[in-house]
Amino acid sequence: MSVIVHDDMPIDQALRMLWREAIRENIPDEYEKRRYRIKPTTERHLIKKEFAKQKRRRRSATRKLRLKGKGV
């Protein structure tokens, strides 16, 4: 990651360029990820929780379609 700052460039603009570059390289997310240790089981639970949420949404959508008479 590198940002070229010229002599006549305002500091605000240089900082904004640096922040954009950091976001492009995904540095804030990596920092948050490494800031606290997350146990592997917790990570698996989060993944299963997201999957269950998607499953609930799909099933409720199919139920609504069946009530309308358009689904299978």
PyMOL Python script that loads the backbone (N, CA, C, O; Angstrom):
from pymol import cmd

cmd.read_pdbstr("""\
ATOM      1  N   MET A   1       0.852  -1.164   0.000  1.00  0.00           N
ATOM      2  CA  MET A   1       0.000   0.000   0.000  1.00  0.00           C
ATOM      3  C   MET A   1       0.897   1.224   0.000  1.00  0.00           C
ATOM      4  O   MET A   1       1.781   1.359   0.845  1.00  0.00           O
ATOM      5  N   SER A   2       0.663   2.113  -0.951  1.00  0.00           N
ATOM      6  CA  SER A   2       1.469   3.330  -1.001  1.00  0.00           C
ATOM      7  C   SER A   2       0.623   4.472  -1.542  1.00  0.00           C
ATOM      8  O   SER A   2      -0.202   4.301  -2.440  1.00  0.00           O
ATOM      9  N   VAL A   3       0.856   5.633  -0.967  1.00  0.00           N
ATOM     10  CA  VAL A   3       0.180   6.844  -1.408  1.00  0.00           C
ATOM     11  C   VAL A   3       1.252   7.895  -1.627  1.00  0.00           C
ATOM     12  O   VAL A   3       2.073   8.139  -0.743  1.00  0.00           O
ATOM     13  N   ILE A   4       1.253   8.512  -2.785  1.00  0.00           N
ATOM     14  CA  ILE A   4       2.230   9.552  -3.088  1.00  0.00           C
ATOM     15  C   ILE A   4       1.625  10.892  -2.709  1.00  0.00           C
ATOM     16  O   ILE A   4       0.569  11.276  -3.212  1.00  0.00           O
ATOM     17  N   VAL A   5       2.310  11.601  -1.815  1.00  0.00           N
ATOM     18  CA  VAL A   5       1.847  12.906  -1.348  1.00  0.00           C
ATOM     19  C   VAL A   5       2.794  13.956  -1.905  1.00  0.00           C
ATOM     20  O   VAL A   5       4.010  13.860  -1.737  1.00  0.00           O
ATOM     21  N   HIS A   6       2.231  14.961  -2.570  1.00  0.00           N
ATOM     22  CA  HIS A   6       3.030  16.043  -3.140  1.00  0.00           C
ATOM     23  C   HIS A   6       3.149  17.178  -2.135  1.00  0.00           C
ATOM     24  O   HIS A   6       2.397  17.245  -1.163  1.00  0.00           O
ATOM     25  N   ASP A   7       4.103  18.070  -2.383  1.00  0.00           N
ATOM     26  CA  ASP A   7       4.364  19.171  -1.449  1.00  0.00           C
ATOM     27  C   ASP A   7       3.179  20.122  -1.322  1.00  0.00           C
ATOM     28  O   ASP A   7       2.891  20.609  -0.229  1.00  0.00           O
ATOM     29  N   ASP A   8       2.496  20.390  -2.424  1.00  0.00           N
ATOM     30  CA  ASP A   8       1.408  21.368  -2.399  1.00  0.00           C
ATOM     31  C   ASP A   8       0.043  20.744  -2.087  1.00  0.00           C
ATOM     32  O   ASP A   8      -0.978  21.427  -2.158  1.00  0.00           O
ATOM     33  N   MET A   9       0.021  19.450  -1.741  1.00  0.00           N
ATOM     34  CA  MET A   9      -1.239  18.755  -1.484  1.00  0.00           C
ATOM     35  C   MET A   9      -1.701  18.990  -0.043  1.00  0.00           C
ATOM     36  O   MET A   9      -0.904  18.867   0.887  1.00  0.00           O
ATOM     37  N   PRO A  10      -2.990  19.330   0.150  1.00  0.00           N
ATOM     38  CA  PRO A  10      -3.512  19.493   1.514  1.00  0.00           C
ATOM     39  C   PRO A  10      -3.476  18.165   2.277  1.00  0.00           C
ATOM     40  O   PRO A  10      -3.611  17.094   1.685  1.00  0.00           O
ATOM     41  N   ILE A  11      -3.296  18.248   3.580  1.00  0.00           N
ATOM     42  CA  ILE A  11      -3.192  17.049   4.411  1.00  0.00           C
ATOM     43  C   ILE A  11      -4.497  16.259   4.405  1.00  0.00           C
ATOM     44  O   ILE A  11      -4.479  15.030   4.466  1.00  0.00           O
ATOM     45  N   ASP A  12      -5.632  16.961   4.331  1.00  0.00           N
ATOM     46  CA  ASP A  12      -6.928  16.276   4.300  1.00  0.00           C
ATOM     47  C   ASP A  12      -7.048  15.373   3.072  1.00  0.00           C
ATOM     48  O   ASP A  12      -7.518  14.239   3.161  1.00  0.00           O
ATOM     49  N   GLN A  13      -6.622  15.890   1.947  1.00  0.00           N
ATOM     50  CA  GLN A  13      -6.699  15.116   0.714  1.00  0.00           C
ATOM     51  C   GLN A  13      -5.776  13.901   0.784  1.00  0.00           C
ATOM     52  O   GLN A  13      -6.145  12.815   0.337  1.00  0.00           O
ATOM     53  N   ALA A  14      -4.583  14.078   1.340  1.00  0.00           N
ATOM     54  CA  ALA A  14      -3.639  12.961   1.461  1.00  0.00           C
ATOM     55  C   ALA A  14      -4.192  11.887   2.388  1.00  0.00           C
ATOM     56  O   ALA A  14      -4.066  10.697   2.097  1.00  0.00           O
ATOM     57  N   LEU A  15      -4.801  12.287   3.499  1.00  0.00           N
ATOM     58  CA  LEU A  15      -5.386  11.321   4.427  1.00  0.00           C
ATOM     59  C   LEU A  15      -6.552  10.581   3.790  1.00  0.00           C
ATOM     60  O   LEU A  15      -6.727   9.381   4.002  1.00  0.00           O
ATOM     61  N   ARG A  16      -7.347  11.304   3.009  1.00  0.00           N
ATOM     62  CA  ARG A  16      -8.477  10.680   2.325  1.00  0.00           C
ATOM     63  C   ARG A  16      -7.979   9.632   1.316  1.00  0.00           C
ATOM     64  O   ARG A  16      -8.558   8.554   1.185  1.00  0.00           O
ATOM     65  N   MET A  17      -6.892   9.976   0.607  1.00  0.00           N
ATOM     66  CA  MET A  17      -6.308   9.021  -0.337  1.00  0.00           C
ATOM     67  C   MET A  17      -5.791   7.782   0.399  1.00  0.00           C
ATOM     68  O   MET A  17      -5.956   6.658  -0.076  1.00  0.00           O
ATOM     69  N   LEU A  18      -5.168   7.993   1.552  1.00  0.00           N
ATOM     70  CA  LEU A  18      -4.647   6.881   2.341  1.00  0.00           C
ATOM     71  C   LEU A  18      -5.779   5.986   2.829  1.00  0.00           C
ATOM     72  O   LEU A  18      -5.671   4.760   2.799  1.00  0.00           O
ATOM     73  N   TRP A  19      -6.868   6.613   3.278  1.00  0.00           N
ATOM     74  CA  TRP A  19      -8.008   5.840   3.774  1.00  0.00           C
ATOM     75  C   TRP A  19      -8.647   5.022   2.655  1.00  0.00           C
ATOM     76  O   TRP A  19      -9.009   3.863   2.857  1.00  0.00           O
ATOM     77  N   ARG A  20      -8.784   5.627   1.473  1.00  0.00           N
ATOM     78  CA  ARG A  20      -9.341   4.906   0.326  1.00  0.00           C
ATOM     79  C   ARG A  20      -8.482   3.695  -0.029  1.00  0.00           C
ATOM     80  O   ARG A  20      -8.992   2.613  -0.319  1.00  0.00           O
ATOM     81  N   GLU A  21      -7.170   3.906   0.000  1.00  0.00           N
ATOM     82  CA  GLU A  21      -6.252   2.806  -0.308  1.00  0.00           C
ATOM     83  C   GLU A  21      -6.363   1.694   0.732  1.00  0.00           C
ATOM     84  O   GLU A  21      -6.301   0.513   0.391  1.00  0.00           O
ATOM     85  N   ALA A  22      -6.526   2.071   1.996  1.00  0.00           N
ATOM     86  CA  ALA A  22      -6.669   1.076   3.067  1.00  0.00           C
ATOM     87  C   ALA A  22      -7.949   0.275   2.874  1.00  0.00           C
ATOM     88  O   ALA A  22      -7.949  -0.942   3.062  1.00  0.00           O
ATOM     89  N   ILE A  23      -9.028   0.934   2.505  1.00  0.00           N
ATOM     90  CA  ILE A  23     -10.297   0.242   2.276  1.00  0.00           C
ATOM     91  C   ILE A  23     -10.175  -0.680   1.065  1.00  0.00           C
ATOM     92  O   ILE A  23     -10.692  -1.797   1.075  1.00  0.00           O
ATOM     93  N   ARG A  24      -9.495  -0.214   0.032  1.00  0.00           N
ATOM     94  CA  ARG A  24      -9.305  -1.029  -1.163  1.00  0.00           C
ATOM     95  C   ARG A  24      -8.546  -2.318  -0.845  1.00  0.00           C
ATOM     96  O   ARG A  24      -8.818  -3.366  -1.430  1.00  0.00           O
ATOM     97  N   GLU A  25      -7.604  -2.233   0.077  1.00  0.00           N
ATOM     98  CA  GLU A  25      -6.804  -3.407   0.465  1.00  0.00           C
ATOM     99  C   GLU A  25      -7.460  -4.189   1.595  1.00  0.00           C
ATOM    100  O   GLU A  25      -6.901  -5.182   2.060  1.00  0.00           O
ATOM    101  N   ASN A  26      -8.633  -3.758   2.043  1.00  0.00           N
ATOM    102  CA  ASN A  26      -9.410  -4.463   3.067  1.00  0.00           C
ATOM    103  C   ASN A  26      -8.711  -4.485   4.433  1.00  0.00           C
ATOM    104  O   ASN A  26      -8.852  -5.450   5.184  1.00  0.00           O
ATOM    105  N   ILE A  27      -7.976  -3.449   4.749  1.00  0.00           N
ATOM    106  CA  ILE A  27      -7.217  -3.401   6.003  1.00  0.00           C
ATOM    107  C   ILE A  27      -8.116  -3.245   7.228  1.00  0.00           C
ATOM    108  O   ILE A  27      -7.878  -3.937   8.218  1.00  0.00           O
ATOM    109  N   PRO A  28      -9.143  -2.372   7.224  1.00  0.00           N
ATOM    110  CA  PRO A  28      -9.980  -2.254   8.437  1.00  0.00           C
ATOM    111  C   PRO A  28     -10.673  -3.557   8.819  1.00  0.00           C
ATOM    112  O   PRO A  28     -10.768  -3.882  10.002  1.00  0.00           O
ATOM    113  N   ASP A  29     -11.157  -4.306   7.833  1.00  0.00           N
ATOM    114  CA  ASP A  29     -11.822  -5.579   8.131  1.00  0.00           C
ATOM    115  C   ASP A  29     -10.840  -6.602   8.677  1.00  0.00           C
ATOM    116  O   ASP A  29     -11.162  -7.345   9.604  1.00  0.00           O
ATOM    117  N   GLU A  30      -9.642  -6.640   8.104  1.00  0.00           N
ATOM    118  CA  GLU A  30      -8.614  -7.569   8.597  1.00  0.00           C
ATOM    119  C   GLU A  30      -8.229  -7.227  10.031  1.00  0.00           C
ATOM    120  O   GLU A  30      -8.022  -8.118  10.855  1.00  0.00           O
ATOM    121  N   TYR A  31      -8.135  -5.938  10.323  1.00  0.00           N
ATOM    122  CA  TYR A  31      -7.783  -5.510  11.679  1.00  0.00           C
ATOM    123  C   TYR A  31      -8.849  -5.959  12.671  1.00  0.00           C
ATOM    124  O   TYR A  31      -8.526  -6.479  13.739  1.00  0.00           O
ATOM    125  N   GLU A  32     -10.116  -5.761  12.323  1.00  0.00           N
ATOM    126  CA  GLU A  32     -11.207  -6.181  13.204  1.00  0.00           C
ATOM    127  C   GLU A  32     -11.193  -7.693  13.402  1.00  0.00           C
ATOM    128  O   GLU A  32     -11.453  -8.187  14.499  1.00  0.00           O
ATOM    129  N   LYS A  33     -10.887  -8.426  12.328  1.00  0.00           N
ATOM    130  CA  LYS A  33     -10.869  -9.877  12.401  1.00  0.00           C
ATOM    131  C   LYS A  33      -9.771 -10.367  13.346  1.00  0.00           C
ATOM    132  O   LYS A  33      -9.967 -11.328  14.091  1.00  0.00           O
ATOM    133  N   ARG A  34      -8.624  -9.705  13.311  1.00  0.00           N
ATOM    134  CA  ARG A  34      -7.483 -10.147  14.113  1.00  0.00           C
ATOM    135  C   ARG A  34      -7.438  -9.498  15.488  1.00  0.00           C
ATOM    136  O   ARG A  34      -6.607  -9.870  16.317  1.00  0.00           O
ATOM    137  N   ARG A  35      -8.305  -8.546  15.741  1.00  0.00           N
ATOM    138  CA  ARG A  35      -8.280  -7.828  17.013  1.00  0.00           C
ATOM    139  C   ARG A  35      -8.635  -8.747  18.172  1.00  0.00           C
ATOM    140  O   ARG A  35      -7.989  -8.723  19.219  1.00  0.00           O
ATOM    141  N   TYR A  36      -9.657  -9.546  17.976  1.00  0.00           N
ATOM    142  CA  TYR A  36     -10.089 -10.489  19.000  1.00  0.00           C
ATOM    143  C   TYR A  36     -10.035 -11.895  18.418  1.00  0.00           C
ATOM    144  O   TYR A  36     -10.331 -12.108  17.242  1.00  0.00           O
ATOM    145  N   ARG A  37      -9.660 -12.827  19.241  1.00  0.00           N
ATOM    146  CA  ARG A  37      -9.609 -14.215  18.789  1.00  0.00           C
ATOM    147  C   ARG A  37     -11.017 -14.792  18.813  1.00  0.00           C
ATOM    148  O   ARG A  37     -11.722 -14.701  19.818  1.00  0.00           O
ATOM    149  N   ILE A  38     -11.411 -15.378  17.712  1.00  0.00           N
ATOM    150  CA  ILE A  38     -12.712 -16.029  17.625  1.00  0.00           C
ATOM    151  C   ILE A  38     -12.460 -17.530  17.580  1.00  0.00           C
ATOM    152  O   ILE A  38     -11.718 -18.021  16.729  1.00  0.00           O
ATOM    153  N   LYS A  39     -13.075 -18.239  18.490  1.00  0.00           N
ATOM    154  CA  LYS A  39     -12.890 -19.687  18.544  1.00  0.00           C
ATOM    155  C   LYS A  39     -13.515 -20.329  17.305  1.00  0.00           C
ATOM    156  O   LYS A  39     -14.501 -19.818  16.773  1.00  0.00           O
ATOM    157  N   PRO A  40     -12.950 -21.441  16.847  1.00  0.00           N
ATOM    158  CA  PRO A  40     -13.487 -22.105  15.649  1.00  0.00           C
ATOM    159  C   PRO A  40     -14.948 -22.525  15.803  1.00  0.00           C
ATOM    160  O   PRO A  40     -15.717 -22.456  14.845  1.00  0.00           O
ATOM    161  N   THR A  41     -15.335 -22.962  17.013  1.00  0.00           N
ATOM    162  CA  THR A  41     -16.726 -23.380  17.195  1.00  0.00           C
ATOM    163  C   THR A  41     -17.667 -22.191  17.072  1.00  0.00           C
ATOM    164  O   THR A  41     -18.764 -22.321  16.530  1.00  0.00           O
ATOM    165  N   THR A  42     -17.247 -21.036  17.570  1.00  0.00           N
ATOM    166  CA  THR A  42     -18.079 -19.834  17.452  1.00  0.00           C
ATOM    167  C   THR A  42     -18.267 -19.470  15.988  1.00  0.00           C
ATOM    168  O   THR A  42     -19.359 -19.094  15.562  1.00  0.00           O
ATOM    169  N   GLU A  43     -17.197 -19.587  15.234  1.00  0.00           N
ATOM    170  CA  GLU A  43     -17.278 -19.286  13.807  1.00  0.00           C
ATOM    171  C   GLU A  43     -18.233 -20.247  13.097  1.00  0.00           C
ATOM    172  O   GLU A  43     -19.029 -19.835  12.253  1.00  0.00           O
ATOM    173  N   ARG A  44     -18.143 -21.534  13.449  1.00  0.00           N
ATOM    174  CA  ARG A  44     -19.056 -22.523  12.854  1.00  0.00           C
ATOM    175  C   ARG A  44     -20.499 -22.221  13.231  1.00  0.00           C
ATOM    176  O   ARG A  44     -21.401 -22.349  12.403  1.00  0.00           O
ATOM    177  N   HIS A  45     -20.719 -21.816  14.486  1.00  0.00           N
ATOM    178  CA  HIS A  45     -22.076 -21.496  14.921  1.00  0.00           C
ATOM    179  C   HIS A  45     -22.632 -20.322  14.128  1.00  0.00           C
ATOM    180  O   HIS A  45     -23.802 -20.326  13.747  1.00  0.00           O
ATOM    181  N   LEU A  46     -21.795 -19.313  13.876  1.00  0.00           N
ATOM    182  CA  LEU A  46     -22.251 -18.161  13.097  1.00  0.00           C
ATOM    183  C   LEU A  46     -22.628 -18.575  11.674  1.00  0.00           C
ATOM    184  O   LEU A  46     -23.622 -18.098  11.125  1.00  0.00           O
ATOM    185  N   ILE A  47     -21.835 -19.457  11.088  1.00  0.00           N
ATOM    186  CA  ILE A  47     -22.125 -19.926   9.727  1.00  0.00           C
ATOM    187  C   ILE A  47     -23.434 -20.702   9.701  1.00  0.00           C
ATOM    188  O   ILE A  47     -24.261 -20.504   8.812  1.00  0.00           O
ATOM    189  N   LYS A  48     -23.623 -21.593  10.686  1.00  0.00           N
ATOM    190  CA  LYS A  48     -24.863 -22.369  10.754  1.00  0.00           C
ATOM    191  C   LYS A  48     -26.064 -21.465  10.994  1.00  0.00           C
ATOM    192  O   LYS A  48     -27.148 -21.707  10.461  1.00  0.00           O
ATOM    193  N   LYS A  49     -25.869 -20.420  11.800  1.00  0.00           N
ATOM    194  CA  LYS A  49     -26.946 -19.478  12.096  1.00  0.00           C
ATOM    195  C   LYS A  49     -27.387 -18.759  10.819  1.00  0.00           C
ATOM    196  O   LYS A  49     -28.584 -18.605  10.574  1.00  0.00           O
ATOM    197  N   GLU A  50     -26.420 -18.320  10.008  1.00  0.00           N
ATOM    198  CA  GLU A  50     -26.741 -17.661   8.742  1.00  0.00           C
ATOM    199  C   GLU A  50     -27.472 -18.619   7.798  1.00  0.00           C
ATOM    200  O   GLU A  50     -28.436 -18.232   7.137  1.00  0.00           O
ATOM    201  N   PHE A  51     -27.010 -19.858   7.739  1.00  0.00           N
ATOM    202  CA  PHE A  51     -27.649 -20.845   6.871  1.00  0.00           C
ATOM    203  C   PHE A  51     -29.085 -21.100   7.311  1.00  0.00           C
ATOM    204  O   PHE A  51     -29.984 -21.208   6.477  1.00  0.00           O
ATOM    205  N   ALA A  52     -29.302 -21.196   8.628  1.00  0.00           N
ATOM    206  CA  ALA A  52     -30.650 -21.428   9.145  1.00  0.00           C
ATOM    207  C   ALA A  52     -31.564 -20.252   8.810  1.00  0.00           C
ATOM    208  O   ALA A  52     -32.746 -20.436   8.520  1.00  0.00           O
ATOM    209  N   LYS A  53     -31.004 -19.041   8.852  1.00  0.00           N
ATOM    210  CA  LYS A  53     -31.783 -17.847   8.524  1.00  0.00           C
ATOM    211  C   LYS A  53     -32.231 -17.886   7.060  1.00  0.00           C
ATOM    212  O   LYS A  53     -33.383 -17.583   6.748  1.00  0.00           O
ATOM    213  N   GLN A  54     -31.314 -18.260   6.169  1.00  0.00           N
ATOM    214  CA  GLN A  54     -31.655 -18.372   4.752  1.00  0.00           C
ATOM    215  C   GLN A  54     -32.717 -19.442   4.534  1.00  0.00           C
ATOM    216  O   GLN A  54     -33.648 -19.265   3.748  1.00  0.00           O
ATOM    217  N   LYS A  55     -32.559 -20.550   5.244  1.00  0.00           N
ATOM    218  CA  LYS A  55     -33.498 -21.661   5.120  1.00  0.00           C
ATOM    219  C   LYS A  55     -34.898 -21.234   5.559  1.00  0.00           C
ATOM    220  O   LYS A  55     -35.888 -21.551   4.899  1.00  0.00           O
ATOM    221  N   ARG A  56     -34.971 -20.508   6.686  1.00  0.00           N
ATOM    222  CA  ARG A  56     -36.265 -20.012   7.172  1.00  0.00           C
ATOM    223  C   ARG A  56     -36.919 -19.096   6.152  1.00  0.00           C
ATOM    224  O   ARG A  56     -38.120 -19.194   5.902  1.00  0.00           O
ATOM    225  N   ARG A  57     -36.125 -18.202   5.559  1.00  0.00           N
ATOM    226  CA  ARG A  57     -36.664 -17.282   4.558  1.00  0.00           C
ATOM    227  C   ARG A  57     -37.218 -18.033   3.358  1.00  0.00           C
ATOM    228  O   ARG A  57     -38.320 -17.746   2.888  1.00  0.00           O
ATOM    229  N   ARG A  58     -36.445 -19.001   2.862  1.00  0.00           N
ATOM    230  CA  ARG A  58     -36.897 -19.771   1.702  1.00  0.00           C
ATOM    231  C   ARG A  58     -38.181 -20.522   1.995  1.00  0.00           C
ATOM    232  O   ARG A  58     -39.113 -20.525   1.191  1.00  0.00           O
ATOM    233  N   ARG A  59     -38.219 -21.158   3.156  1.00  0.00           N
ATOM    234  CA  ARG A  59     -39.406 -21.950   3.494  1.00  0.00           C
ATOM    235  C   ARG A  59     -40.630 -21.070   3.681  1.00  0.00           C
ATOM    236  O   ARG A  59     -41.729 -21.436   3.265  1.00  0.00           O
ATOM    237  N   SER A  60     -40.447 -19.907   4.308  1.00  0.00           N
ATOM    238  CA  SER A  60     -41.606 -19.029   4.494  1.00  0.00           C
ATOM    239  C   SER A  60     -42.083 -18.488   3.146  1.00  0.00           C
ATOM    240  O   SER A  60     -43.283 -18.304   2.938  1.00  0.00           O
ATOM    241  N   ALA A  61     -41.144 -18.234   2.230  1.00  0.00           N
ATOM    242  CA  ALA A  61     -41.527 -17.753   0.902  1.00  0.00           C
ATOM    243  C   ALA A  61     -42.310 -18.820   0.150  1.00  0.00           C
ATOM    244  O   ALA A  61     -43.305 -18.507  -0.504  1.00  0.00           O
ATOM    245  N   THR A  62     -41.875 -20.079   0.234  1.00  0.00           N
ATOM    246  CA  THR A  62     -42.611 -21.143  -0.458  1.00  0.00           C
ATOM    247  C   THR A  62     -43.977 -21.352   0.182  1.00  0.00           C
ATOM    248  O   THR A  62     -44.952 -21.632  -0.515  1.00  0.00           O
ATOM    249  N   ARG A  63     -44.054 -21.218   1.501  1.00  0.00           N
ATOM    250  CA  ARG A  63     -45.363 -21.339   2.171  1.00  0.00           C
ATOM    251  C   ARG A  63     -46.316 -20.249   1.697  1.00  0.00           C
ATOM    252  O   ARG A  63     -47.493 -20.513   1.453  1.00  0.00           O
ATOM    253  N   LYS A  64     -45.809 -19.030   1.566  1.00  0.00           N
ATOM    254  CA  LYS A  64     -46.654 -17.926   1.102  1.00  0.00           C
ATOM    255  C   LYS A  64     -47.138 -18.172  -0.323  1.00  0.00           C
ATOM    256  O   LYS A  64     -48.289 -17.887  -0.653  1.00  0.00           O
ATOM    257  N   LEU A  65     -46.246 -18.708  -1.169  1.00  0.00           N
ATOM    258  CA  LEU A  65     -46.648 -19.010  -2.543  1.00  0.00           C
ATOM    259  C   LEU A  65     -47.700 -20.108  -2.585  1.00  0.00           C
ATOM    260  O   LEU A  65     -48.634 -20.043  -3.384  1.00  0.00           O
ATOM    261  N   ARG A  66     -47.557 -21.111  -1.735  1.00  0.00           N
ATOM    262  CA  ARG A  66     -48.544 -22.197  -1.700  1.00  0.00           C
ATOM    263  C   ARG A  66     -49.904 -21.685  -1.263  1.00  0.00           C
ATOM    264  O   ARG A  66     -50.934 -22.131  -1.768  1.00  0.00           O
ATOM    265  N   LEU A  67     -49.908 -20.744  -0.318  1.00  0.00           N
ATOM    266  CA  LEU A  67     -51.181 -20.177   0.130  1.00  0.00           C
ATOM    267  C   LEU A  67     -51.866 -19.412  -0.999  1.00  0.00           C
ATOM    268  O   LEU A  67     -53.093 -19.394  -1.094  1.00  0.00           O
ATOM    269  N   LYS A  68     -51.060 -18.779  -1.853  1.00  0.00           N
ATOM    270  CA  LYS A  68     -51.631 -18.044  -2.980  1.00  0.00           C
ATOM    271  C   LYS A  68     -52.024 -18.976  -4.121  1.00  0.00           C
ATOM    272  O   LYS A  68     -52.745 -18.572  -5.032  1.00  0.00           O
ATOM    273  N   GLY A  69     -51.553 -20.222  -4.075  1.00  0.00           N
ATOM    274  CA  GLY A  69     -51.891 -21.182  -5.115  1.00  0.00           C
ATOM    275  C   GLY A  69     -50.970 -21.143  -6.307  1.00  0.00           C
ATOM    276  O   GLY A  69     -51.296 -21.696  -7.357  1.00  0.00           O
ATOM    277  N   LYS A  70     -49.816 -20.498  -6.169  1.00  0.00           N
ATOM    278  CA  LYS A  70     -48.900 -20.382  -7.300  1.00  0.00           C
ATOM    279  C   LYS A  70     -47.713 -21.327  -7.190  1.00  0.00           C
ATOM    280  O   LYS A  70     -47.021 -21.567  -8.179  1.00  0.00           O
ATOM    281  N   GLY A  71     -47.474 -21.857  -6.018  1.00  0.00           N
ATOM    282  CA  GLY A  71     -46.296 -22.700  -5.808  1.00  0.00           C
ATOM    283  C   GLY A  71     -46.549 -24.157  -6.106  1.00  0.00           C
ATOM    284  O   GLY A  71     -47.626 -24.546  -6.558  1.00  0.00           O
ATOM    285  N   VAL A  72     -45.553 -24.936  -5.846  1.00  0.00           N
ATOM    286  CA  VAL A  72     -45.628 -26.382  -6.094  1.00  0.00           C
ATOM    287  C   VAL A  72     -46.362 -27.058  -4.973  1.00  0.00           C
ATOM    288  O   VAL A  72     -46.532 -28.277  -4.993  1.00  0.00           O
TER     289      VAL A  72
END
""", "prot")
cmd.dss("prot")
cmd.show_as("cartoon", "prot")
cmd.util.cbc("prot")
cmd.orient("prot")
